[in-house]
Amino acid sequence: MTRTWDIFCSVVDNFGDIGVCWRLARQLSSELGQSVRLWVDDVASFQRICHAADPARASQRVGGVEIRRWGVPFPRVALADVVIEGFGARLPDAYLEAMAAQLPHPVWINLEYLSAESWVEGCHGLPSPHPGLPLVKHFFFPGFTAATGGLLMESGLAQARDAFQRDPAAQAAFWRSLGLAPADGDALCVSLFCYDNAALPALVEAWRAGATPIVCVVPEGTALAQLSRIAGHAIAPGTNVNLGCLTVRAIPFLELEQYDRLLWACDFNFVRGEDSFVRAQLAARPLVWQAYPQQKDAHLQKLSAFLERYAAGLDADTRAVICAFTEGWNRASADIGRHWPAMRSRRDALAAHARNWAGNLAAGGNLAIKLAKFCADRLK
């Protein structure tokens, strides 16, 4: 049955939250036949990952989804059957009051951040009554097990990825679309998407002075700005910079489909936050995740839970290598350069593990499908 959905997203730290909400909106529309409005408070930032979005327009349709500017005052609109707060985005007061006045009430979901921590299973789906209105919100937690909400995975994604990774011509065409030549056969290709990180200079030095050529592909943004400071001059998208054995290839910020292919095409992927973290796992390539930094290092507990789950299938030596490197990266440790040679030497084992891990992610379920069923059960 077709239902109407309103997804509210406040663009925090540029792209992670909106990346997830945009993927969810598209999948609900294209694969599940739902009618979706996506409310975005910063359409200009959203345009970076969806070039068809026009920041000057208050309302538009892109990819089967109605995109609405979320501004003040909030417009009077018909309420949706299902209302999603993307990562705790606070609903407009007028919309919330209209939800309380309408019978039956819309299904109200708080889509939470992904975590591998064990407590998520016990909290997934729990209700939370509003303190002053006759409304109940349910918490929906993405996760890695069947007892959670699963992960966003479009139909046919694994097949498309595998076909691309088996096809040198498709990969060469992708690099050409970015204005780049494919990396030389002996070079290790790395994508870099990170928050500002005090460990990056040490890693760049290890890459620069190493025996293996490294091609680092970096979209414009925080990482490219930091690399420019390390190099001592601005590195503009569309340019290459050679630093010893390291070649930095700067590219424009990519739309989601292009970014997926970048992850598929690289040998190692450095990712951050939420959306790129999941997509790097689905890319079946070795990854290094930088969790969103939190006060009192709370993000390190989240990182530890993921590493415990992710590295469980590795031999002891390789497990120690990936854990030491990832923890050092998240602690902004200058020792990261010392850990890199071990990571590089374990490339084959990490690559095989990444492919096995990606193949097993479906066991936790498809988030869009599980979310639609969860909401349908409450709309009966």
C-alpha positions in Angstrom: 0.0 0.0 0.0 1.3 3.5 -0.9 1.7 5.7 2.1 2.8 9.3 2.4 6.1 10.0 4.2 7.7 13.2 5.5 11.4 12.9 6.2 13.0 15.9 8.1 16.7 16.4 7.8 18.8 19.1 9.4 22.1 19.2 7.5 24.8 18.7 10.2 28.5 18.7 9.4 27.5 19.0 5.8 26.8 15.6 4.3 26.4 12.5 6.5 22.8 13.0 7.8 21.5 14.3 4.5 23.3 11.5 2.6 21.4 8.8 4.6 18.1 10.7 4.4 18.4 11.1 0.7 19.2 7.5 0.1 16.3 6.4 2.3 13.9 8.8 0.5 14.9 7.5 -2.9 14.6 3.9 -2.0 11.2 4.3 -0.3 10.0 6.0 -3.5 11.7 3.9 -6.3 11.6 0.4 -4.8 8.7 0.5 -2.3 6.4 2.8 -4.2 5.9 5.3 -1.4 5.1 9.0 -1.7 8.0 10.8 0.0 8.7 14.5 0.8 12.2 15.3 2.0 12.4 18.5 4.1 15.9 19.9 4.1 17.0 23.0 6.0 20.1 23.6 3.8 19.4 22.8 0.2 22.7 24.5 -0.9 24.7 21.8 1.0 22.3 19.1 -0.2 23.1 20.2 -3.8 26.7 19.0 -3.3 25.5 15.4 -3.2 22.5 15.9 -5.5 23.4 18.3 -8.3 19.9 18.5 -9.6 18.6 20.1 -6.4 18.1 23.9 -6.9 18.7 25.9 -3.7 16.5 28.7 -5.1 13.4 26.6 -5.2 11.2 26.0 -2.2 9.7 22.9 -3.8 10.9 20.5 -6.5 10.9 16.9 -7.6 14.1 15.0 -8.0 14.4 11.3 -8.6 10.8 10.6 -7.7 11.1 12.5 -4.3 9.5 15.8 -3.5 12.2 18.1 -2.1 11.0 20.9 0.2 12.9 23.7 1.8 12.5 23.5 5.6 12.3 27.1 6.7 10.6 29.5 9.1 7.7 30.0 9.1 6.9 26.4 8.3 4.2 26.1 5.6 0.8 24.6 6.2 0.8 21.2 4.5 -1.2 18.0 4.6 0.3 15.7 7.2 2.0 12.5 6.1 1.1 9.0 7.3 4.7 8.5 8.5 6.9 11.2 9.9 10.7 10.6 10.2 13.0 12.7 12.3 16.4 12.1 10.7 18.9 11.7 13.5 16.8 13.7 16.0 16.0 16.6 13.8 13.4 18.5 15.9 10.1 18.8 14.1 8.6 22.3 13.6 6.2 23.1 16.4 3.3 23.8 14.0 3.7 20.4 12.4 4.0 18.6 15.7 0.8 20.3 17.0 -1.0 19.3 13.8 0.1 15.7 14.3 -1.4 15.8 17.8 -4.7 17.2 16.5 -5.1 14.6 13.7 -6.7 11.3 14.3 -5.4 8.7 13.8 -2.0 10.2 14.6 0.8 9.8 12.0 3.5 7.2 12.8 6.4 9.1 14.3 9.9 7.7 13.9 13.3 9.0 15.2 15.9 7.5 12.8 19.0 7.0 14.9 22.7 6.8 14.1 24.3 3.5 13.3 26.1 1.7 16.1 27.5 -1.8 16.7 27.1 -1.5 20.4 25.1 -4.3 22.1 22.5 -2.0 23.7 21.1 -1.0 20.4 19.2 -4.3 20.0 17.3 -3.6 23.3 16.4 0.0 22.3 15.5 -0.6 18.7 11.7 0.1 18.2 11.1 1.4 21.7 8.3 3.9 22.2 8.8 7.3 23.7 5.6 9.2 24.7 5.7 13.0 24.2 5.6 14.8 27.5 2.9 17.2 26.6 1.1 15.9 23.5 -0.9 12.7 22.8 1.9 11.4 20.6 4.3 8.5 20.7 7.7 8.5 18.9 9.5 5.2 18.2 13.3 4.9 18.0 14.6 3.1 14.9 18.2 2.0 15.1 20.2 0.9 12.1 22.5 -2.0 13.0 24.3 -5.2 12.0 22.0 -7.8 13.4 18.4 -9.0 12.7 17.3 -7.5 16.0 18.1 -4.0 14.7 16.8 -1.9 11.8 19.5 -3.2 9.4 21.4 -1.1 6.8 20.4 1.0 3.7 21.1 -1.3 0.7 19.5 -0.6 -2.6 18.3 -3.6 -4.6 21.0 -4.8 -7.0 23.7 -2.8 -5.3 26.1 -5.8 -4.8 25.6 -7.0 -8.4 26.3 -3.5 -9.8 29.4 -3.3 -7.5 30.8 -6.7 -8.5 30.2 -6.0 -12.2 32.1 -2.7 -11.9 35.0 -4.2 -10.0 35.4 -7.0 -12.6 35.3 -4.6 -15.5 38.6 -2.6 -16.2 36.9 -0.7 -19.0 34.1 0.5 -16.6 36.7 1.6 -14.1 38.8 3.4 -16.7 35.6 5.2 -17.9 34.9 6.2 -14.3 38.3 7.7 -13.8 38.0 9.6 -17.1 34.6 11.0 -16.0 36.6 12.6 -13.1 39.3 13.9 -15.5 41.8 11.4 -14.1 43.8 8.6 -15.7 43.7 5.2 -13.9 46.5 4.7 -11.4 49.6 2.8 -12.5 49.4 -0.9 -11.8 52.0 -0.8 -9.0 50.3 2.1 -7.2 48.0 1.7 -4.3 44.8 3.8 -4.8 43.4 5.4 -1.6 40.3 7.6 -1.2 40.4 10.1 1.7 37.3 11.6 3.3 37.9 12.6 6.9 37.4 15.3 9.5 40.4 17.5 10.3 42.8 15.1 11.9 46.1 15.8 13.6 47.3 12.4 12.5 47.1 13.2 8.8 50.6 14.9 8.5 52.3 11.7 9.8 50.3 9.5 7.4 51.2 11.8 4.5 54.8 11.6 5.4 54.6 7.8 5.6 53.0 7.7 2.2 55.5 10.2 0.8 58.6 8.3 2.0 57.3 4.8 1.5 58.4 2.3 -1.1 55.0 1.8 -2.6 53.5 4.5 -4.8 50.3 5.9 -3.3 47.6 7.7 -5.3 45.3 9.5 -2.9 42.0 10.7 -4.4 40.4 13.4 -2.2 37.2 15.3 -2.8 37.1 19.0 -2.0 36.3 19.8 1.6 38.0 19.4 5.0 40.5 16.7 4.0 41.6 18.6 0.9 42.0 21.8 2.9 44.2 20.1 5.4 46.3 18.4 2.6 46.8 21.9 1.1 48.2 23.1 4.4 50.5 20.1 4.6 51.7 20.7 1.0 52.2 24.4 1.7 50.0 25.6 -1.1 46.4 25.3 -2.2 45.4 22.1 -4.0 42.4 22.8 -6.3 40.0 20.2 -7.6 41.2 19.0 -10.9 44.9 19.2 -10.1 47.5 16.6 -9.1 50.3 17.2 -6.5 53.3 14.9 -6.3 54.9 14.5 -2.9 57.6 11.9 -3.2 55.9 8.5 -3.6 52.5 10.2 -2.9 50.3 11.7 -5.6 47.3 13.7 -4.4 44.5 13.8 -7.0 42.0 16.4 -6.0 38.4 16.1 -7.3 35.1 18.0 -7.0 32.6 16.8 -4.4 30.7 13.9 -5.9 27.1 12.9 -6.1 26.2 9.8 -4.2 26.4 7.4 -7.1 29.8 8.7 -8.2 31.1 8.5 -4.7 30.0 4.9 -4.5 32.0 4.1 -7.5 35.0 5.9 -6.1 34.8 3.6 -3.1 34.5 0.6 -5.4 37.5 1.6 -7.5 40.0 2.2 -4.6 42.2 -0.2 -2.8 41.7 1.5 0.6 38.9 3.9 1.7 39.2 6.4 4.5 35.7 7.4 5.5 34.0 9.3 8.2 30.7 9.8 10.0 27.6 7.9 8.9 26.8 7.6 5.2 30.3 7.1 3.8 30.9 4.6 6.7 28.1 2.3 5.5 28.9 2.7 1.8 32.6 1.8 2.4 31.5 -1.4 4.0 29.2 -2.2 1.1 32.1 -1.4 -1.3 33.8 -4.7 -0.3 37.1 -2.8 0.1 39.4 -2.3 3.2 38.3 0.7 5.1 39.4 3.0 7.9 36.6 4.7 9.7 36.9 8.0 11.5 33.9 8.2 13.9 32.3 11.7 14.5 34.4 13.2 17.4 32.3 13.5 20.6 33.0 15.1 24.0 34.9 12.9 26.5 35.9 10.6 23.7 32.5 9.0 23.7 33.0 8.1 20.0 35.9 5.8 20.9 33.4 3.4 22.6 31.4 3.3 19.4 34.5 2.7 17.4 35.6 -0.1 19.7 32.2 -1.8 19.4 32.5 -1.7 15.6 36.1 -3.0 15.5 35.2 -5.8 17.8 32.5 -7.0 15.4 34.3 -6.1 12.2 37.7 -7.7 13.0 36.3 -10.8 14.6 36.8 -12.9 11.5 40.5 -11.9 11.0 43.6 -13.8 12.0 45.1 -12.4 15.2 48.0 -10.5 13.5 45.8 -8.8 10.9 43.2 -8.0 13.6 45.8 -6.3 15.7 47.0 -4.3 12.7 43.6 -2.9 11.6 42.6 -2.2 15.2 45.9 -0.4 16.0 45.7 1.7 12.9 42.0 2.6 13.2 42.3 3.5 16.9 45.4 5.6 16.2 43.6 7.4 13.4 40.6 8.2 15.7 42.9 9.3 18.5 44.8 11.6 16.1 48.0 9.8 17.0 51.3 10.8 15.4 52.2 7.1 15.5 49.8 6.5 12.5 52.7 6.7 10.1 54.5 3.9 12.0 51.4 1.7 11.7 50.9 2.2 7.9 53.5 -0.3 6.6 51.8 -3.1 8.5 48.4 -2.0 7.0 49.9 -2.0 3.5 51.5 -5.4 4.0 48.1 -6.9 5.1 46.3 -5.6 2.1 45.4 -9.0 0.6 44.0 -10.3 3.9 42.1 -7.1 4.6 40.7 -7.2 1.0 39.4 -10.7 1.4 37.9 -9.9 4.7 36.2 -6.8 3.4 34.5 -8.8 0.6 33.3 -11.4 3.1 32.1 -8.7 5.5 30.1 -7.0 2.7 28.6 -10.3 1.7 27.3 -10.9 5.3 25.8 -7.5 5.9 22.5 -8.5 4.4 21.9 -10.7 7.4 20.9 -7.7 9.4 18.2 -6.8 6.9 17.4 -4.0 4.6 16.7 -0.8 6.5 14.1 0.7 4.1 12.1 -2.5 3.9 12.2 -3.1 7.7 11.3 0.5 8.4 8.3 0.4 5.9 7.1 -2.8 7.6 7.5 -1.4 11.1 5.4 1.6 10.1 2.8 -0.4 8.2 2.2 -2.5 11.3 1.4 0.7 13.3 -0.9 2.1 10.6 -3.2 -0.9 10.5 
